[in-house]
Amino acid sequence: MSFSWENEWRLQNLKEESFLTKHIMDKTPKWVRFVRRKVPASLRRTLESAFGKAFFMVFQKGTGLIEKTYKKDAEKHTYKTSSKKLKREGFTAAGVRRFDRQAKRTIVKNLIISMFEGLALGLGGMGIPDIPIFVSVMLKSIYEIAISFGFDYTSDEEKLFILNIIDSALKSGDELRNKNEKLNNLIDSMSEDNDDHTEDDVIKLMISRQVDISAEALSKELLYGKFVQGKAIIGIIGGINDVTCLKKITDYAVLKYKRRFLINYME
């Protein structure tokens, strides 16, 4: 393997370690701890149920609608153009940056969308209506990141991968490290060329379980922000929380898709 690839691989591992170190502590804001004590159990269950249903519906049924919000074909063309240049010129750091730039443009664009959407609904005191919108923007971001590195996101195997990204990104400490290791093992198995594929029915069952797990992870991260977001004016705080959560997930998604991209190039 080339010297440039080995350097890029070392840099990739350093970036992953930096993400894990940054999130070694559970950085739950003080205002969330305060609100958590104030939310009645019945209302908490209502919010959790609403979040779970919204996540399930958008993830399972909303891909077609989400794809109408960005230029999928144009983004795939950008990837193909960058890929041809990389093959023609050889593996270089400058060549790889083309893929990084496309992914990062996606992150910035969708963070801005999330910020304005969250602040607007927060100002108006609308928390629950924001849930499907946030989930849609989050999935849109991940889909566009996947395209940036040359991956389709429509197969069941890829859906399971995305669900694991969401769940893992929102953990901290040892739990984050353990989930990150499992996700890297999943990446290795997805990159291997073998006939030992998991049965479709088994993958669908795994997706069904992981949808609940990932929805719960998102709910814990955003639930109290949605409660605050349901209060006019001060709901702006909940909107800001959307942006923080989205950035964490998209930063992690770039790390995982970049890892797959590098492994595939090595092969």
C-alpha positions as CSV (number, residue, x, y, z in Angstrom):
1,M,0.0,0.0,0.0
2,S,1.3,3.5,-0.8
3,F,2.9,5.8,1.6
4,S,0.1,8.4,1.0
5,W,-2.6,5.8,1.9
6,E,-0.8,4.8,5.1
7,N,-0.6,8.4,6.1
8,E,-4.3,8.9,5.5
9,W,-5.1,5.8,7.4
10,R,-3.1,7.0,10.4
11,L,-4.8,10.4,10.2
12,Q,-8.2,8.6,10.1
13,N,-7.4,6.7,13.3
14,L,-6.2,9.8,15.0
15,K,-9.5,11.6,14.1
16,E,-11.5,8.7,15.4
17,E,-9.5,8.7,18.7
18,S,-10.0,12.5,18.9
19,F,-13.8,12.0,18.6
20,L,-13.8,9.3,21.3
21,T,-11.7,11.4,23.6
22,K,-13.8,14.5,23.1
23,H,-16.9,12.6,24.1
24,I,-15.4,10.6,26.9
25,M,-17.6,12.5,29.4
26,D,-21.4,12.8,29.3
27,K,-21.8,16.5,28.7
28,T,-25.4,16.8,29.5
29,P,-26.1,20.6,29.9
30,K,-27.2,21.9,33.2
31,W,-30.5,23.2,31.8
32,V,-31.3,19.6,30.6
33,R,-30.8,18.3,34.1
34,F,-33.0,21.0,35.5
35,V,-35.8,20.4,33.0
36,R,-35.5,16.6,33.5
37,R,-36.6,17.1,37.1
38,K,-39.5,19.2,36.1
39,V,-41.1,17.1,33.4
40,P,-44.0,14.9,34.7
41,A,-43.6,11.2,34.0
42,S,-46.8,11.1,32.0
43,L,-45.6,13.9,29.7
44,R,-42.2,12.2,29.3
45,R,-43.9,9.0,28.1
46,T,-46.0,11.1,25.7
47,L,-42.8,12.8,24.3
48,E,-40.9,9.4,24.1
49,S,-43.8,7.8,22.2
50,A,-44.1,10.7,19.8
51,F,-40.4,10.6,19.2
52,G,-40.3,6.9,18.6
53,K,-43.2,7.0,16.1
54,A,-41.8,10.0,14.2
55,F,-38.4,8.3,13.9
56,F,-39.9,5.0,12.7
57,M,-42.1,6.7,10.1
58,V,-39.4,8.9,8.7
59,F,-36.8,6.2,8.6
60,Q,-39.0,3.5,7.2
61,K,-41.2,5.5,4.8
62,G,-39.6,8.9,4.2
63,T,-36.6,8.2,2.0
64,G,-38.4,9.1,-1.2
65,L,-39.5,12.4,0.2
66,I,-36.1,13.2,1.7
67,E,-34.5,12.6,-1.7
68,K,-36.6,15.3,-3.2
69,T,-34.8,17.9,-0.9
70,Y,-31.4,17.5,-2.5
71,K,-29.8,16.8,-5.9
72,K,-28.9,13.2,-5.5
73,D,-27.8,12.7,-9.1
74,A,-25.6,15.8,-9.1
75,E,-24.0,14.6,-5.9
76,K,-23.4,11.1,-7.3
77,H,-21.8,12.8,-10.3
78,T,-19.5,14.8,-8.1
79,Y,-18.4,11.6,-6.4
80,K,-17.8,9.8,-9.7
81,T,-15.8,12.7,-11.1
82,S,-13.6,12.8,-7.9
83,S,-13.2,9.0,-8.0
84,K,-12.0,9.1,-11.6
85,K,-9.4,11.8,-10.8
86,L,-8.2,9.8,-7.9
87,K,-7.7,6.7,-10.0
88,R,-6.1,8.6,-12.8
89,E,-3.7,10.7,-10.6
90,G,-3.1,8.0,-8.0
91,F,-3.9,8.1,-4.3
92,T,-2.8,11.4,-2.8
93,A,-3.9,13.5,0.2
94,A,-5.1,16.2,-2.1
95,G,-7.2,13.7,-4.0
96,V,-8.9,12.4,-0.9
97,R,-9.7,16.0,0.2
98,R,-12.1,16.3,-2.7
99,F,-14.4,13.7,-1.0
100,D,-13.9,15.3,2.4
101,R,-14.9,18.7,1.0
102,Q,-18.1,17.4,-0.5
103,A,-19.1,15.7,2.8
104,K,-18.2,18.8,4.8
105,R,-20.3,21.1,2.5
106,T,-23.2,18.7,3.2
107,I,-22.7,19.0,7.0
108,V,-22.5,22.9,6.9
109,K,-25.6,23.1,4.7
110,N,-27.7,20.9,6.8
111,L,-26.6,22.4,10.1
112,I,-27.8,25.8,8.8
113,I,-31.1,24.2,7.8
114,S,-31.5,22.6,11.2
115,M,-30.5,25.8,13.0
116,F,-33.1,28.0,11.3
117,E,-35.8,25.4,11.4
118,G,-35.2,24.7,15.1
119,L,-35.0,28.3,16.1
120,A,-38.1,29.2,14.2
121,L,-40.2,26.5,15.7
122,G,-38.7,27.1,19.1
123,L,-39.5,30.8,18.9
124,G,-43.1,29.8,18.1
125,G,-43.2,27.3,20.9
126,M,-43.5,24.1,18.7
127,G,-41.5,21.2,20.0
128,I,-43.3,18.0,18.9
129,P,-43.9,19.2,15.3
130,D,-40.1,19.6,15.0
131,I,-39.4,15.9,15.7
132,P,-40.1,14.5,12.2
133,I,-38.4,17.6,10.6
134,F,-35.3,17.1,12.6
135,V,-35.2,13.3,11.8
136,S,-35.6,14.1,8.1
137,V,-32.7,16.6,8.2
138,M,-30.5,14.2,10.1
139,L,-31.2,11.3,7.6
140,K,-30.7,13.7,4.7
141,S,-27.3,14.6,6.1
142,I,-26.2,11.0,6.5
143,Y,-27.5,10.1,3.0
144,E,-25.5,12.9,1.4
145,I,-22.4,12.0,3.4
146,A,-22.8,8.4,2.2
147,I,-23.0,9.6,-1.4
148,S,-19.9,11.8,-0.9
149,F,-17.9,8.7,-0.3
150,G,-19.6,6.5,-2.9
151,F,-22.0,4.5,-0.9
152,D,-25.7,3.7,-1.5
153,Y,-27.9,3.9,1.5
154,T,-31.0,2.1,0.3
155,S,-30.2,-1.6,1.0
156,D,-31.2,-3.2,4.3
157,E,-27.5,-3.7,5.2
158,E,-26.8,0.0,4.7
159,K,-29.9,1.0,6.7
160,L,-28.6,-1.1,9.6
161,F,-25.2,0.6,9.3
162,I,-26.9,4.1,9.5
163,L,-28.9,3.1,12.5
164,N,-25.7,2.0,14.3
165,I,-24.0,5.3,13.4
166,I,-26.9,7.3,15.0
167,D,-26.9,5.1,18.2
168,S,-23.1,5.1,18.6
169,A,-22.6,8.8,18.0
170,L,-24.8,9.7,20.9
171,K,-23.0,7.6,23.5
172,S,-20.1,8.6,25.7
173,G,-17.2,7.1,27.6
174,D,-16.7,3.3,27.6
175,E,-20.1,2.7,25.9
176,L,-19.0,4.9,23.0
177,R,-15.7,3.1,22.7
178,N,-17.4,-0.4,22.8
179,K,-20.0,0.6,20.2
180,N,-17.3,2.2,18.0
181,E,-15.2,-1.0,18.1
182,K,-18.3,-3.0,17.1
183,L,-19.1,-0.6,14.3
184,N,-15.5,-0.9,13.0
185,N,-15.9,-4.7,13.0
186,L,-19.1,-4.3,11.1
187,I,-17.3,-2.1,8.5
188,D,-14.6,-4.8,8.2
189,S,-17.2,-7.5,7.6
190,M,-19.1,-5.3,5.1
191,S,-15.8,-4.8,3.2
192,E,-14.9,-8.4,3.0
193,D,-15.7,-10.3,-0.2
194,N,-17.3,-13.6,1.0
195,D,-20.5,-15.6,0.5
196,D,-21.3,-15.7,4.2
197,H,-24.0,-13.0,4.0
198,T,-26.6,-12.6,6.7
199,E,-30.1,-13.7,5.6
200,D,-32.5,-11.0,4.6
201,D,-35.0,-11.9,7.2
202,V,-32.4,-11.7,9.9
203,I,-31.2,-8.3,8.8
204,K,-34.8,-7.0,8.8
205,L,-35.2,-8.3,12.3
206,M,-31.9,-6.6,13.3
207,I,-33.2,-3.3,11.7
208,S,-36.5,-3.5,13.6
209,R,-34.6,-3.9,16.9
210,Q,-32.0,-1.2,16.0
211,V,-34.7,1.3,15.1
212,D,-36.0,1.2,18.6
213,I,-32.5,1.4,20.1
214,S,-31.5,4.4,17.9
215,A,-34.8,6.2,18.5
216,E,-34.3,5.8,22.2
217,A,-30.8,7.2,21.9
218,L,-32.1,10.2,20.0
219,S,-35.0,10.6,22.4
220,K,-32.6,10.8,25.4
221,E,-30.5,13.4,23.6
222,L,-33.3,15.6,22.4
223,L,-36.4,14.8,24.6
224,Y,-36.0,17.6,27.1
225,G,-35.0,20.1,24.3
226,K,-38.3,19.3,22.7
227,F,-40.1,19.9,25.9
228,V,-38.5,23.3,26.2
229,Q,-39.0,23.9,22.5
230,G,-42.7,23.6,23.2
231,K,-42.5,26.8,25.2
232,A,-42.7,30.0,23.2
233,I,-39.5,32.2,23.1
234,I,-37.4,30.0,25.5
235,G,-37.9,27.2,23.0
236,I,-35.0,28.7,21.1
237,I,-32.8,26.7,23.5
238,G,-34.3,23.5,22.3
239,G,-33.7,24.5,18.7
240,I,-30.0,25.1,19.5
241,N,-29.9,21.6,21.0
242,D,-31.0,20.2,17.6
243,V,-27.9,21.7,16.0
244,T,-25.5,20.3,18.7
245,C,-27.0,16.8,18.3
246,L,-26.9,16.9,14.5
247,K,-23.3,18.0,14.4
248,K,-22.3,15.1,16.7
249,I,-24.0,12.6,14.4
250,T,-22.8,14.0,11.1
251,D,-19.2,14.3,12.4
252,Y,-19.3,10.7,13.4
253,A,-20.9,9.6,10.1
254,V,-18.1,11.2,8.1
255,L,-15.5,9.3,10.2
256,K,-17.3,6.0,9.5
257,Y,-17.9,6.5,5.8
258,K,-14.4,7.8,5.3
259,R,-13.1,4.6,7.0
260,R,-15.1,2.4,4.6
261,F,-13.9,4.5,1.7
262,L,-10.2,4.0,2.7
263,I,-10.6,0.3,3.2
264,N,-12.4,-0.2,-0.1
265,Y,-9.6,1.7,-1.9
266,M,-7.0,-0.5,-0.2
267,E,-8.7,-3.5,-1.6
